[in-house]
Amino acid sequence: MAKKAKQKAQKQPSEKSKQRAERKAEKKAENEQLYREFLMESAEEAAAAPEKPKGGNKILKRVGLILFILLNAAVIYVTASSEFSKKAPAPVKFTFSSVLFLLGGILCLVAVLGCETLKYMMMMRHLGEKVSFRHAFSTAALGKYYDCITPSGAGGQPFQIYYLYSNHYSDGAASAMPLSGFFTMQFGFVILCIFAFIFGNGAIDATGQTGIKVTAYIGALTYVFVPVMIIISGVAPKIAMRIVAFFVRIGAFLHIVKKPNHTIMKAVRSLNNYSVNIMRIAKDKWLLVKLLILSTAFQFAMCSMPFFAVRTFGGNLNFLDSLFMCVFIQAAVTLVPTPGNSGAAEGSFYIVFSSLGTAGTFWAMLIWRFLCYYSFIVIGVLIYGFNALAKLKEKRRQLKANGKAE
């Protein structure tokens, strides 16, 4: 009898197991409620037109700009001091071949903008919108401009959506094109990472920079995470929400996230928005493949720039080794939230390439950074200047026409 009573007591759930079951049920109910709210808010936002990206506090912007300039100046000063405080292994020579290599770097920049422009023209045609080279180029160039001047490159897609909408592209097309462009761009870099991590370990190991190598692996996971979550959001939105909720609640536990429920809703809505818009492009599988090829070519051209920059100043460097090392650098610095990964990008480039004993690494770093970063800021400013002059000219023409009519 005592044995049977003991077995019966063991079968009955303990107080702790009851509490765990209750917490599990509460969490499930909370997730279900969040999901219902998410569906309702997503339906409401689907009909809303894209809004112009709002500017933040002017004082914060100015302080951020000053800190950004100081950071870049500090990195340039440190790398210059390191370069010129020691004797170079060989004098830097600027020859005819240097000019050819510099032109090669400029052609990489042309290829980058060309691939992005072609992507937008193809998407415009697929979605039945007006196909405009000017708008496609401006969308590509200004998207890179805002990526370069906003922390973590967060301003590119919102501005592209607003730009296309303001130029009379439909709401759906204005959202679908930039979001699909971002999606394929992420996967394009992941493809390069796979090749670099398989075949390029020897190149980065030769530099002795194990820290950059390890950080690159972590950074590559962030590139993979967003596209995979977008796919999951389209296939199984509830699972996507649970994954997001898991990470957000970890952030809340660590006091990184202040409003977990609000953050979960915002993240899931963003993923759903990406998924819905990408599905419009993905209806044509061949188009998606072509966009992915162009995105990979874009990333290939970007990561080829260091080779031409180093060779411009007489550095003896293998193309594939240079390509793989740049992939490692780009993957590593993606974790740095400064605009254009400033500071970390320059420092990592100098550390990796100077470790090879190449002369003129400092000047090569400046050339590379201009090609892959500052050139987009310059091009963006020129586009804005051109558009301002065009508007002024149109306004004067209208005033002149009105004067004649009177």
C-alpha positions as CSV (number, residue, x, y, z in Angstrom):
1,M,0.0,0.0,0.0
2,A,2.8,2.4,0.9
3,K,4.5,1.6,-2.4
4,K,1.3,2.4,-4.4
5,A,0.8,5.7,-2.5
6,K,4.4,6.6,-3.2
7,Q,4.0,5.9,-7.0
8,K,0.7,7.9,-7.0
9,A,2.4,10.9,-5.3
10,Q,5.2,10.7,-7.9
11,K,2.7,10.8,-10.8
12,Q,1.0,13.9,-9.4
13,P,2.6,17.1,-10.8
14,S,4.7,19.1,-8.3
15,E,4.0,22.7,-7.5
16,K,7.0,23.9,-9.5
17,S,5.9,21.9,-12.6
18,K,2.5,23.5,-12.3
19,Q,4.0,27.0,-12.1
20,R,6.2,26.2,-15.2
21,A,3.1,25.0,-17.1
22,E,1.2,28.2,-16.1
23,R,4.1,30.4,-17.2
24,K,4.3,28.5,-20.5
25,A,0.5,29.0,-21.1
26,E,0.8,32.7,-20.2
27,K,3.7,33.2,-22.6
28,K,1.8,31.3,-25.4
29,A,-1.3,33.4,-24.8
30,E,0.8,36.6,-24.9
31,N,2.4,35.5,-28.2
32,E,-1.0,34.8,-29.7
33,Q,-2.2,38.2,-28.6
34,L,0.9,39.9,-30.1
35,Y,0.4,38.0,-33.3
36,R,-3.2,39.1,-33.6
37,E,-2.2,42.7,-33.0
38,F,0.6,42.3,-35.5
39,L,-1.9,41.1,-38.2
40,M,-4.3,44.0,-37.5
41,E,-1.5,46.6,-37.6
42,S,0.0,45.1,-40.7
43,A,-3.3,45.4,-42.5
44,E,-3.6,49.0,-41.5
45,E,-0.1,49.9,-42.6
46,A,-0.5,48.1,-45.9
47,A,-2.7,50.9,-47.1
48,A,-0.5,53.7,-45.9
49,A,1.7,55.6,-48.4
50,P,5.4,55.9,-47.7
51,E,6.4,58.9,-45.7
52,K,9.4,61.1,-46.0
53,P,12.1,59.9,-43.6
54,K,11.9,62.2,-40.6
55,G,15.0,64.1,-39.4
56,G,16.1,63.6,-35.8
57,N,17.1,66.3,-33.3
58,K,19.3,68.9,-35.0
59,I,21.6,69.2,-32.0
60,L,22.2,65.4,-31.9
61,K,22.8,65.4,-35.6
62,R,25.5,68.1,-35.3
63,V,27.1,66.4,-32.3
64,G,27.1,63.1,-34.2
65,L,28.6,64.8,-37.3
66,I,31.4,66.4,-35.1
67,L,32.1,63.0,-33.5
68,F,32.1,61.3,-36.9
69,I,34.7,63.8,-38.3
70,L,36.8,63.5,-35.2
71,L,36.8,59.7,-35.4
72,N,37.9,59.7,-39.0
73,A,40.6,62.3,-38.3
74,A,41.9,60.2,-35.3
75,V,42.0,57.0,-37.4
76,I,43.9,58.8,-40.2
77,Y,46.3,60.4,-37.7
78,V,47.0,57.0,-36.0
79,T,47.5,55.2,-39.3
80,A,49.7,58.0,-40.8
81,S,51.8,58.0,-37.6
82,S,52.3,54.3,-37.8
83,E,53.2,54.5,-41.5
84,F,55.7,57.3,-41.4
85,S,57.3,56.5,-38.1
86,K,59.0,53.5,-39.6
87,K,61.1,53.0,-42.7
88,A,59.2,51.7,-45.6
89,P,60.6,48.5,-47.1
90,A,60.8,50.2,-50.5
91,P,60.2,53.7,-51.8
92,V,56.7,54.3,-53.1
93,K,56.7,54.8,-56.8
94,F,53.9,56.2,-59.0
95,T,54.4,54.9,-62.5
96,F,52.3,54.4,-65.6
97,S,51.2,51.0,-64.3
98,S,50.0,52.8,-61.2
99,V,47.7,54.9,-63.3
100,L,46.3,51.8,-64.9
101,F,45.6,50.2,-61.5
102,L,44.0,53.4,-60.3
103,L,41.7,53.3,-63.4
104,G,40.9,49.7,-62.5
105,G,39.7,50.8,-59.1
106,I,37.6,53.5,-60.7
107,L,36.1,50.9,-63.0
108,C,35.1,48.9,-59.9
109,L,33.2,51.9,-58.7
110,V,31.5,52.2,-62.1
111,A,30.6,48.5,-62.0
112,V,29.1,48.9,-58.5
113,L,26.8,51.7,-59.6
114,G,26.1,50.0,-62.9
115,C,25.0,46.7,-61.2
116,E,22.6,48.6,-58.8
117,T,21.2,50.8,-61.6
118,L,20.5,47.7,-63.8
119,K,18.8,46.0,-60.9
120,Y,16.3,48.8,-60.5
121,M,15.7,49.1,-64.2
122,M,14.9,45.3,-64.3
123,M,12.6,45.6,-61.3
124,M,10.8,48.6,-62.9
125,R,10.1,46.6,-66.0
126,H,9.0,43.5,-64.1
127,L,6.5,45.5,-62.0
128,G,5.1,47.3,-65.0
129,E,6.4,50.7,-63.9
130,K,8.0,53.4,-66.1
131,V,11.6,52.3,-66.8
132,S,13.9,55.4,-66.2
133,F,17.7,55.2,-66.2
134,R,17.8,58.6,-64.3
135,H,15.5,57.4,-61.6
136,A,17.2,54.0,-61.4
137,F,20.6,55.6,-61.1
138,S,19.5,58.2,-58.6
139,T,17.8,55.5,-56.5
140,A,21.0,53.4,-56.4
141,A,23.4,56.3,-55.8
142,L,21.3,58.1,-53.2
143,G,20.6,54.8,-51.4
144,K,24.4,54.4,-51.0
145,Y,24.7,58.0,-50.0
146,Y,22.2,57.5,-47.1
147,D,23.8,54.2,-46.2
148,C,27.1,56.1,-45.8
149,I,25.8,58.9,-43.7
150,T,23.5,57.0,-41.3
151,P,24.5,54.7,-38.4
152,S,24.6,51.0,-39.5
153,G,23.5,52.1,-43.0
154,A,19.9,52.3,-41.8
155,G,18.8,55.2,-44.0
156,G,19.3,53.8,-47.5
157,Q,16.1,51.8,-48.0
158,P,13.7,54.3,-46.3
159,F,15.0,57.1,-48.5
160,Q,14.8,54.9,-51.7
161,I,11.2,54.1,-50.9
162,Y,10.4,57.8,-50.4
163,Y,12.3,58.8,-53.5
164,L,10.6,56.3,-55.8
165,Y,7.1,57.2,-54.4
166,S,7.7,60.9,-54.8
167,N,8.6,60.3,-58.4
168,H,5.2,58.7,-59.1
169,Y,6.0,55.0,-58.7
170,S,3.2,53.1,-57.1
171,D,3.2,52.4,-53.4
172,G,3.9,48.7,-53.9
173,A,6.6,49.1,-56.4
174,A,8.3,51.9,-54.3
175,S,8.5,49.5,-51.4
176,A,9.2,46.2,-53.3
177,M,12.3,47.5,-55.3
178,P,14.5,48.8,-52.4
179,L,13.6,45.9,-50.1
180,S,14.3,43.3,-52.8
181,G,17.5,45.1,-53.6
182,F,18.6,44.9,-50.0
183,F,17.6,41.2,-49.7
184,T,19.6,40.1,-52.7
185,M,22.5,42.4,-51.7
186,Q,22.8,40.6,-48.3
187,F,22.8,37.2,-50.0
188,G,25.3,38.3,-52.6
189,F,27.8,39.1,-49.8
190,V,27.0,35.8,-48.1
191,I,28.0,34.0,-51.3
192,L,31.4,35.8,-51.2
193,C,31.8,35.0,-47.5
194,I,31.3,31.3,-48.2
195,F,34.0,31.3,-50.8
196,A,36.3,33.4,-48.6
197,F,35.8,31.2,-45.5
198,I,36.5,28.0,-47.5
199,F,39.4,29.2,-49.8
200,G,40.7,32.4,-48.2
201,N,41.7,31.2,-44.7
202,G,45.4,31.0,-45.7
203,A,45.3,34.7,-46.9
204,I,44.0,36.1,-43.6
205,D,46.2,33.7,-41.6
206,A,49.3,35.0,-43.3
207,T,48.5,38.4,-41.8
208,G,48.4,37.0,-38.2
209,Q,45.1,38.8,-37.5
210,T,43.1,36.1,-35.8
211,G,40.8,38.6,-34.1
212,I,39.6,40.0,-37.5
213,K,39.1,36.4,-38.7
214,V,36.9,35.4,-35.7
215,T,35.0,38.7,-35.8
216,A,34.3,38.1,-39.5
217,Y,32.6,34.8,-38.8
218,I,30.3,36.5,-36.3
219,G,29.7,39.4,-38.7
220,A,28.8,37.0,-41.5
221,L,26.1,35.5,-39.3
222,T,24.4,38.9,-39.0
223,Y,24.4,39.0,-42.9
224,V,22.7,35.6,-43.0
225,F,20.3,36.2,-40.1
226,V,18.2,39.0,-41.7
227,P,17.5,37.3,-45.1
228,V,16.8,33.9,-43.4
229,M,14.3,35.7,-41.0
230,I,12.6,37.3,-44.0
231,I,12.2,33.9,-45.6
232,I,10.8,32.4,-42.4
233,S,8.5,35.4,-42.0
234,G,7.0,34.7,-45.4
235,V,6.7,30.9,-44.9
236,A,5.9,30.6,-41.2
237,P,5.2,34.1,-39.6
238,K,4.3,32.6,-36.2
239,I,7.7,30.9,-36.0
240,A,9.4,34.1,-37.1
241,M,7.7,36.0,-34.3
242,R,8.7,33.4,-31.7
243,I,12.4,33.7,-32.8
244,V,12.2,37.5,-32.7
245,A,10.5,37.4,-29.3
246,F,13.2,35.0,-27.9
247,F,16.0,37.4,-28.8
248,V,14.1,40.6,-27.8
249,R,13.4,39.1,-24.4
250,I,17.0,38.2,-23.9
251,G,17.8,41.9,-24.7
252,A,15.1,42.9,-22.2
253,F,16.6,40.6,-19.5
254,L,20.0,42.3,-20.2
255,H,18.3,45.7,-20.0
256,I,19.3,46.5,-23.6
257,V,15.6,46.6,-24.8
258,K,13.3,48.9,-22.8
259,K,9.9,48.1,-24.4
260,P,10.0,44.4,-25.4
261,N,6.5,44.0,-26.7
262,H,6.7,47.2,-28.8
263,T,10.1,46.1,-30.2
264,I,8.8,42.6,-31.1
265,M,5.9,44.1,-33.0
266,K,8.1,46.6,-34.8
267,A,10.6,43.9,-35.8
268,V,8.0,41.4,-37.0
269,R,6.1,44.1,-39.0
270,S,9.4,45.0,-40.7
271,L,10.1,41.4,-41.5
272,N,6.6,40.9,-42.9
273,N,6.9,44.1,-45.0
274,Y,10.2,42.7,-46.5
275,S,8.6,39.3,-47.1
276,V,5.5,40.6,-48.8
277,N,7.3,43.0,-51.1
278,I,10.0,40.5,-52.0
279,M,7.3,37.9,-53.0
280,R,6.2,40.4,-55.7
281,I,9.6,40.2,-57.2
282,A,10.1,36.5,-56.5
283,K,7.1,35.6,-58.7
284,D,9.6,35.7,-61.6
285,K,12.3,33.2,-60.4
286,W,14.6,34.0,-63.2
287,L,14.4,37.7,-62.3
288,L,15.4,36.9,-58.7
289,V,18.4,34.9,-60.0
290,K,19.5,37.8,-62.2
291,L,19.1,40.2,-59.2
292,L,21.2,37.8,-57.1
293,I,23.9,37.6,-59.8
294,L,24.1,41.4,-60.1
295,S,24.2,41.8,-56.3
296,T,27.1,39.3,-56.1
297,A,28.8,41.2,-58.9
298,F,28.3,44.4,-56.9
299,Q,29.9,42.9,-53.8
300,F,32.7,41.4,-55.9
301,A,33.5,44.8,-57.4
302,M,33.5,46.4,-53.9
303,C,35.8,43.8,-52.5
304,S,38.2,44.1,-55.5
305,M,39.0,47.7,-54.8
306,P,41.8,47.0,-52.2
307,F,43.8,45.1,-54.8
308,F,43.8,48.1,-57.2
309,A,44.5,50.5,-54.4
310,V,47.5,48.6,-53.1
311,R,48.9,47.9,-56.6
312,T,48.5,51.6,-57.4
313,F,51.4,52.3,-55.0
314,G,53.5,49.4,-56.1
315,G,52.4,46.7,-53.7
316,N,53.0,43.1,-54.7
317,L,49.7,41.4,-54.0
318,N,47.7,38.5,-55.3
319,F,44.2,39.4,-56.5
320,L,42.4,36.5,-54.9
321,D,44.2,37.0,-51.6
322,S,43.3,40.7,-51.6
323,L,39.7,39.8,-52.4
324,F,39.4,37.3,-49.6
325,M,41.1,39.6,-47.1
326,C,38.6,42.4,-48.0
327,V,35.7,40.0,-47.5
328,F,37.0,39.2,-44.0
329,I,37.4,42.9,-43.2
330,Q,33.9,43.8,-44.5
331,A,32.3,41.0,-42.6
332,A,34.2,41.9,-39.4
333,V,33.4,45.7,-39.4
334,T,29.7,45.2,-40.1
335,L,29.3,44.9,-36.3
336,V,30.5,48.5,-35.9
337,P,27.4,50.9,-35.9
338,T,29.2,54.0,-37.1
339,P,28.2,55.5,-40.5
340,G,30.0,53.5,-43.2
341,N,31.7,51.5,-40.4
342,S,34.1,54.5,-40.1
343,G,37.1,54.0,-38.0
344,A,36.9,50.2,-37.9
345,A,37.1,49.9,-41.7
346,E,40.2,52.1,-42.1
347,G,41.9,50.6,-39.1
348,S,41.2,47.0,-40.1
349,F,42.4,47.7,-43.7
350,Y,45.6,49.2,-42.5
351,I,46.3,46.5,-39.9
352,V,45.7,43.7,-42.4
353,F,47.5,45.1,-45.4
354,S,50.4,46.7,-43.6
355,S,51.2,43.4,-42.0
356,L,52.2,42.1,-45.4
357,G,55.0,44.6,-45.5
358,T,53.6,46.5,-48.5
359,A,54.9,50.1,-49.0
360,G,52.3,52.9,-49.3
361,T,49.6,51.1,-47.3
362,F,48.4,54.4,-45.8
363,W,47.9,56.0,-49.2
364,A,46.3,52.8,-50.5
365,M,43.9,52.9,-47.5
366,L,42.9,56.5,-48.5
367,I,42.3,55.5,-52.1
368,W,40.3,52.5,-51.2
369,R,38.2,54.4,-48.7
370,F,37.5,57.1,-51.2
371,L,36.4,54.5,-53.8
372,C,34.2,52.4,-51.5
373,Y,32.8,55.2,-49.2
374,Y,33.5,58.9,-49.8
375,S,32.8,58.7,-53.5
376,F,29.2,57.8,-52.8
377,I,28.9,60.8,-50.5
378,V,30.4,63.0,-53.3
379,I,28.0,61.5,-55.9
380,G,25.0,62.0,-53.6
381,V,25.9,65.7,-53.0
382,L,26.3,66.2,-56.8
383,I,22.9,64.6,-57.5
384,Y,21.3,66.9,-54.9
385,G,23.1,69.9,-56.5
386,F,22.0,68.9,-60.0
387,N,18.4,68.4,-58.9
388,A,18.4,71.8,-57.1
389,L,19.7,73.6,-60.2
390,A,17.1,71.8,-62.3
391,K,14.3,72.9,-60.0
392,L,15.6,76.5,-60.0
393,K,15.8,76.4,-63.8
394,E,12.2,75.1,-64.1
395,K,10.9,77.7,-61.6
396,R,12.6,80.5,-63.6
397,R,11.1,79.1,-66.8
398,Q,7.6,79.1,-65.3
399,L,8.0,82.6,-64.0
400,K,9.1,83.7,-67.4
401,A,6.2,82.0,-69.1
402,N,3.8,83.6,-66.6
403,G,5.3,87.0,-67.3
404,K,4.8,86.7,-71.0
405,A,1.2,85.5,-70.6
406,E,0.4,88.6,-68.6
